[in-house]
Amino acid sequence: MNVFTGGDLRMWIPTKVEAVEMYARFWASRYGHTASVSAREMAVSLKMKGDLEGQKVWIEVAEAIDHRAKTKRRPTHQETVTAAS
């Protein structure tokens, strides 16, 4: 975490890793199950415009979305049955 201070002003500036994670959470929330595909489409669009650094970052966002989806805890069968009753 980076903190910029100037006089009475304090401002948090996210690191690249923090920014990728923030965008991954936002993108997943906004686009749901199509978030990873949408982020990869954004990466392709940026590549076509010549923005290779932007492409790289959006691929990282897509990978973070995929990782979050794989590691997200799913309810057990018993929890599902209990919730349904």
N, C-alpha and C positions, 0 to 999 in steps of 0.2 A: 504494500500500500504506500502510495506517495502522498505526502501532504505538503502543499504550498502554503507558506506563511509570508505575509507582508503586512507589517503594522498590526492592526486589529483583525485583519482578514485571514481566515484559515480555510483552505479549500482542499478537498480530497480529490486526487487525480488517480484514476485506476491504472494499474499496470496493464500490459497487453493481455496477460492471462486472465486477469479480473474482467477486463472488457469483453473478451471472448465469452467467458462464462455468463456475464450479464446479458449479452446479446443472445446467447443460446437459450437462456431461460425465457427471455422476452419472445424470441422467435417461436419457441415451442408452445408458449402460451397463446400467441397470436394465430399460428398456423396449424396447431394440433398435429395430427399424424402425418401431415404433408410438410412439416417444418424442415426436415432434413433435405428433402427434394427441392424445396423452395430456396433454401440457403445455397444449395449446389447450383441452382439456376442463376442465382445472384452472382456466384463465383464465375460462371461461364460468361455472363453478361459483362462483368468487369474485365475479364480476359479479352473479350472481343473489342473492348474499348481501349485496350492497351494498359490497363491498370493491373499489373501482375502482383503487386503487393496487396491490393484489395482482394484479388482472387485468392491469394494465399490465406488471408485472414478469414474470408468467408468459407473456405474449405475447413479451416480450424473450427469455425462456428458449427458447421454441419457435423463434423466429427464429435464435437462436444454434445450436440443434440443426440446423436446416435449413442454416445456413451451414457448419457443421462437416462435414455430410454432403456438401455440394457441393465443398468444398475438400479433402476427404480424398483422399490419393493412392491411386489404384488401381494394381494391378500391371499392367505391360505384358504384351502377349501372350507375348513371349519369356520373361518371368519366370514366367508361368503354365505354359507348356509345360515349362520347366526344372524347376519344382517338381513337376509331375506325373510326371516320369520318374525 
